[in-house]
Amino acid sequence: MAYAAFRSIGAYAPQKILTNQELSDMVDTSDEWITKRTGILERRIAAKDEKNSDMGAKAAEIALQRSGIAKEDIDLVICGTISPDYFCMPSTATIIAKKVGIKGAMAFDISAACTGFIYSLSIARAFIESGMKKNVLVIGSEKLSSITDYTDRGTCILFGDGAGAAVICATQNKEEAIVDINTGADGEYADLLMTPNGGSGSAHDALEKETAGCYMQMKGNETFKIAVRTLTNDVKDILEKNNIKSEDVQHFVPHQANLRIIKAVGDALKMREDQVVLTVAKYGNTSGASIPMAINDLYEADGLKKGELMLLDAFGGGLTWGSALIPFSPLK
Ligand code: UT7
């Protein structure tokens, strides 16, 4: 039987920094409020002509180069995103594949909001374990600034742009394989986080399409409470199921939505500070890109070594959630 190994990581963050101070000139907020309630100090914003696929391709190039796998050998490309280059079609995954020079591989997008990277990893793993694919490029890429309402202080302070990517490969060695991935969803809470217009489900006219209904809207406080409860249960479940204690995890890499959510879940798991990977202060919430961007930061700081176990968790629009236990298994 084939297993799935997490071989490499790469990421890209756009140049432009948007600070809390700049946001407080745009909406009724303050650096103090944002820092205290979210832990975010700044976020990156893509250039006007910089597409989601440009960022995704840059992250993918780095992950591919670090993986030691030739791009000709990639047979599946998955992109987790809610801010694709084009709504409906073509998928951002097909455009990224073209930009990095991957031809003929199956390619598609996954819409699972902030859980997009974990959902994509679980699909990559399933394709590999079934023997259908061997080398999968998994990308989480977001240009959230394109769907953010910069007059809404409840959302615009949170979100940023960026991309991350990983190469997942078939292996016969169970020791280096992804241990487990939990995934879940509950459409009962679909209205907590949504872009109400722009799709076939809304009775919109052409004018409405141009307006705020195409931007993200969030019931922040309700989402916050469900996130803490759901993530705590989900992460406890994946650890117990696999007979792994939280102290056996080297790196807890949570979705970077809000420092208070990360702290609440980390405390419930009795995680030490040095186990928790934090990038929320400098990138804000980059939805599907946040976990691979955080793993990449850890890797580039020389903090991620072969064989070390990562615990990932994410929660987002849908509602969707997921967690994963993954050893870092580079070829070299
Ligand atoms: O990544 C996907 C999932 N998303 C999340 O997990 C995000 C979850 N939610 C959050 O991170 C938090 O709920 C927010 C950061 C969005 C909001 O923080 P909160 O502590 O839940 O605040 P709140 O919504 O309960 O609002 C408290 C007060 C309100 O004023 P009143 O009614 O008490 O007078 C808000 O109007 O804070 C006000 N407020 C703000 N004040 C200054 C809301 N946003 C802002 C702001 N600046 N940006």
Residues whose N, C-alpha, C, O or C-beta is under 5 A from the ligand:
A	BS01	UT7	D28 T29 S30 W33 R37 T38 C114 R153 G154 I157 G220 N221 T223 F224 A227 A257 N258 N285 F315 G316 G317
